[in-house]
Amino acid sequence: MIVVGARCAGSPTAMLLARRGYRVLLLDKRHFPSDTVSSHFMQQQGVALIKQWGLLERLVGLGAPPVRSTSLNFGPFVIRGSALPMDGVVEAYATRRTLLDEMLLDAAAESGAEVREGFTVEGLTFENGVVAGVRGRLNDREMTESAAVVVGADGRNSMVAREVGAPMYDAVPPQAVTYYSYWSDVPTDGLEIYVRPDRSWGMFPTNEGLTCIALSWPVSEFEANRHDVEGNFLKTLELVPDVAERARAGTRVERFRGTADVPNFFRKPFGDGWALVGDAGYHKDPCTAQGIGDGFRDAQLLAEAIDTGLSGRQPIHEALGRYERARNEHAMPIYQFTCELAALQPPPPEKAALLAAVAQDPQTSNRFVSLIAGSVSFAEFFAPENIERTMAVAG
């Protein structure tokens, strides 16, 4: 087995396959620790899987403070809550990617995967139209490696997806531009999210006592704002004076990072001799901070499907087809919700009324926060009887 890409989807995929007894080669062009542009907020769903894999103590030991509450400030009303337990987990974490990715890489190696850092995969090899391995370069040495399945965990611009021509579907054009940086001495009450016309931002604690602030504005404003990111960033925070005051009292300690081209899409995640996982197979705007948890979930689903297929319990195409269906069933509701939020447009009157009603009831607020955290399903929360009960409580 070859896994291309050793971050939040690739390392867990390699780890889980190695734990099942497969020979796994895990490749990445970077040397770790290595940073990457990321929301780096791990929702409760992701933490629950970390616990299931026996890595929770390590995660906690990396030093990011636990996040146990979320507030969504829409201006006229604020939804405040704490996520319901998921497999006994009530915390989220915003661990820096330099720490998290190295922890996952180490776990894959300890499980038996062979890890090659600094390996640039330049293309795939084929036999009779079936993917048979990869070709690449390590320290200027050309190499070719063979495998029964090549897994592309190499991000939204996946080379594996490009080489096999994996088709996209349900794509939504980029909606927003997102920039973020880190401040010292900026207190935050758990995860704080602010939504205003044509703007949204989030604040949360991370390692070394720092607070990350990530801000989005419409992609149509990219050219107008990119020459003065800091000025436009701070101007936006002035929409909430308390936030602006906290930011001014603190100190920005790192440069701004961001991206202007955040596509939203699903890709067909499998074919003859290949599969995709994480952002390579499914990508969306970071505004709901789902990427890490989604990568973990899909790694688990894919590892189970590959094992089912290669062990002979089911034809591998059927097993991988089940993987795609399970991924989409989990992902589609939050994908649609994320694309709506990323548009930075006021919610329609009916949805605005529902959100205002949610804000009035602490129990319902907790369940709404749990919707984003992953411990309550969209089908459950938006069931007609639940909506009727929510609106009735609000009067």
Residue pairs with C-beta under 8 A, 6 or more apart in sequence:
1 14
1 17
1 22
1 23
1 24
1 25
1 147
1 148
1 149
1 151
1 306
2 24
2 25
2 27
2 133
2 134
2 145
2 147
2 149
2 150
2 151
3 10
3 13
3 14
3 17
3 24
3 25
3 26
3 27
3 113
3 151
3 153
4 10
4 27
4 28
4 121
4 134
4 150
4 151
4 152
4 153
4 154
4 159
4 160
5 27
5 28
5 152
5 153
5 154
5 155
5 278
5 280
6 14
6 26
6 27
6 28
6 30
6 32
6 101
6 104
6 105
6 108
6 115
6 117
6 153
7 28
7 36
7 97
7 101
7 104
7 153
7 155
7 278
7 295
8 100
8 101
8 104
8 278
8 291
8 292
8 295
8 296
9 153
9 277
9 278
9 279
9 280
9 295
9 296
9 298
9 299
10 26
10 28
10 151
10 153
10 154
10 277
10 278
10 299
11 26
11 101
11 104
11 105
11 107
11 108
12 49
12 53
12 104
12 107
12 108
12 295
12 296
12 299
12 300
12 303
13 151
13 153
13 277
13 299
13 302
13 303
14 24
14 26
14 108
14 111
14 113
14 115
15 53
15 104
15 107
15 108
15 111
15 113
16 53
16 111
16 299
16 300
16 303
17 24
17 113
17 303
17 306
17 307
18 24
18 108
18 111
18 112
18 113
19 111
19 112
20 303
20 307
22 306
22 307
22 310
23 114
24 108
24 112
24 113
24 114
25 113
25 114
25 116
25 145
25 147
26 105
26 108
26 109
26 113
26 114
26 115
26 116
27 116
27 119
27 121
27 134
27 136
28 105
28 115
28 116
28 117
28 118
28 119
29 118
29 119
29 120
29 121
30 117
30 118
31 117
31 118
32 101
32 102
32 105
32 117
33 98
33 99
33 101
33 102
34 97
34 98
34 101
34 102
35 96
35 97
35 98
36 97
36 101
37 257
37 258
37 259
38 97
38 286
38 291
38 292
39 180
39 214
39 286
39 289
39 291
39 292
40 94
40 95
40 96
40 97
40 100
40 206
40 212
40 292
41 67
41 92
41 93
41 94
41 191
41 202
41 204
41 212
41 289
41 292
42 50
42 92
42 93
42 94
42 95
42 100
42 289
42 292
42 293
43 92
43 289
43 290
43 292
43 293
43 372
43 373
43 374
44 83
44 86
44 89
44 90
44 91
44 92
44 293
44 370
44 373
44 374
44 375
45 86
45 293
45 296
45 297
45 373
45 374
45 375
46 292
46 293
46 296
46 297
46 374
47 56
47 59
47 89
47 91
47 92
47 93
48 86
48 87
48 88
48 89
48 374
49 293
49 296
49 297
49 300
50 56
50 59
50 296
51 87
51 88
51 89
52 87
53 107
55 103
55 104
55 107
58 103
58 107
59 93
59 95
59 100
59 103
60 66
60 93
62 95
62 99
62 100
62 103
62 207
63 95
63 99
63 207
63 208
64 93
64 94
64 95
64 96
64 99
64 205
64 206
64 207
65 93
65 205
66 91
66 92
66 93
67 91
67 92
67 93
67 94
67 190
67 191
67 204
67 205
68 82
68 90
68 91
68 92
68 190
69 80
69 81
69 82
69 189
69 190
69 191
69 369
70 80
70 81
70 82
70 83
70 190
70 191
70 192
70 193
70 369
70 372
70 373
71 78
71 79
71 80
71 189
71 190
71 191
71 192
71 193
72 78
72 79
72 80
72 193
72 195
72 368
72 369
73 192
73 193
73 194
73 195
73 240
74 195
74 355
74 359
75 195
75 196
76 356
77 355
77 356
77 359
77 360
78 359
79 355
79 358
79 359
79 365
79 368
79 369
80 359
80 362
80 365
81 362
81 365
81 366
81 367
81 368
81 369
81 370
82 90
82 366
82 369
83 90
83 92
83 366
83 369
83 370
83 373
83 375
84 90
84 366
84 367
84 370
84 375
84 376
85 375
86 370
86 373
86 374
86 375
92 191
92 373
94 204
94 205
94 206
94 212
95 206
95 207
96 206
96 207
99 207
100 292
105 115
108 115
109 115
116 138
118 138
118 139
119 136
119 137
119 138
119 143
120 136
120 137
120 138
121 134
121 135
121 136
121 154
121 159
121 160
122 135
122 136
122 137
123 134
123 135
123 136
123 159
123 163
124 131
124 132
124 133
124 134
124 135
124 150
124 160
124 163
124 164
124 274
125 131
125 132
125 133
125 134
125 135
125 144
125 146
126 132
129 272
130 272
130 273
131 149
131 150
131 164
131 271
131 272
131 273
131 274
132 146
132 147
132 273
133 144
133 145
133 146
133 147
133 150
134 144
134 145
134 147
134 150
135 142
135 143
135 144
135 145
136 142
136 143
136 144
136 145
137 143
148 273
148 310
149 273
149 274
149 275
149 306
149 310
150 160
150 273
150 274
150 275
151 160
151 274
151 275
151 276
151 277
151 302
151 306
152 158
152 159
152 160
152 161
152 274
152 275
152 276
152 277
152 280
152 281
153 276
153 277
153 278
153 280
153 295
153 299
154 160
154 280
155 278
155 279
155 280
156 263
156 279
156 280
156 283
158 166
158 267
158 276
158 279
158 280
160 166
160 274
160 276
160 280
161 267
161 276
161 280
161 281
164 271
164 274
166 267
166 268
166 269
166 271
166 276
166 281
167 267
167 268
168 265
168 266
168 267
169 265
169 266
169 267
169 268
170 265
170 266
170 332
170 335
171 263
171 264
171 265
171 266
172 263
172 264
172 265
172 339
173 263
173 264
174 219
174 260
174 261
174 262
174 263
174 264
174 285
175 218
175 219
175 262
175 264
175 285
175 339
175 342
175 343
175 344
176 200
176 216
176 217
176 218
176 219
176 262
176 285
176 287
176 342
176 343
176 344
177 216
177 217
177 218
177 219
177 221
177 222
177 225
177 226
177 258
177 259
177 260
177 262
178 214
178 215
178 216
178 258
178 259
178 262
178 285
178 286
178 287
179 214
179 215
179 229
179 233
179 256
179 257
179 258
180 212
180 213
180 214
180 215
180 256
180 257
180 258
181 212
181 213
181 233
181 252
181 254
181 255
181 256
181 257
182 206
182 210
182 211
182 212
182 213
182 252
182 253
182 254
183 210
183 211
183 213
183 247
183 250
183 251
183 252
183 253
184 209
184 210
184 211
184 250
184 251
184 253
185 249
185 250
185 251
186 203
186 211
186 213
186 246
186 247
186 249
186 250
187 211
187 246
188 203
188 204
188 205
188 211
188 246
190 204
191 202
191 203
191 204
192 202
192 203
192 204
192 243
193 200
193 201
193 202
194 200
194 201
194 202
194 239
194 240
194 243
195 341
196 236
196 239
196 240
197 344
197 345
197 346
198 217
198 218
198 221
198 344
199 215
199 216
199 217
199 236
199 239
199 344
200 215
200 216
200 287
200 341
200 344
201 213
201 214
201 215
201 216
201 236
201 237
202 213
202 214
202 287
202 289
203 211
203 212
203 213
203 214
203 243
204 211
204 212
205 211
205 212
206 212
210 253
211 250
213 233
213 237
213 247
214 286
215 233
215 236
215 237
216 285
216 287
216 342
216 344
217 225
217 232
217 236
217 344
218 344
219 260
219 261
222 260
225 232
226 260
229 256
229 258
230 252
230 256
233 256
234 244
234 247
234 248
237 243
237 244
237 247
238 244
262 283
262 284
262 285
262 286
262 342
263 283
264 283
264 284
264 285
264 335
264 338
264 339
264 342
265 282
265 283
265 284
266 281
266 282
266 328
266 331
266 335
267 276
267 280
267 281
267 282
268 276
268 324
269 275
269 276
269 277
269 280
269 281
269 282
269 302
269 320
269 323
269 324
269 327
270 276
270 317
270 320
270 321
270 323
270 324
275 302
275 305
275 306
275 320
275 323
277 295
277 298
277 299
277 302
278 291
278 294
278 295
278 298
278 299
279 291
279 295
281 298
281 327
282 294
282 298
282 327
282 331
282 335
283 291
284 290
284 291
284 335
284 338
284 339
284 342
285 338
285 339
285 341
285 342
287 338
287 341
287 342
288 334
288 337
288 338
288 341
288 372
289 372
290 334
290 338
293 374
294 331
297 327
297 330
298 327
301 323
301 326
301 327
302 320
302 323
304 323
305 316
305 319
305 320
305 322
305 323
306 316
306 319
306 320
308 314
308 316
308 319
309 315
309 316
309 317
309 318
309 319
309 320
310 316
313 319
333 377
333 378
333 379
334 372
334 378
337 378
340 347
346 352
347 355
353 391
354 387
354 390
354 391
356 394
357 364
357 390
357 391
357 393
357 394
358 364
358 365
358 368
358 390
359 365
360 393
360 394
361 390
361 393
361 394
364 390
364 393
367 376
367 381
368 381
370 376
371 377
371 378
371 381
380 386
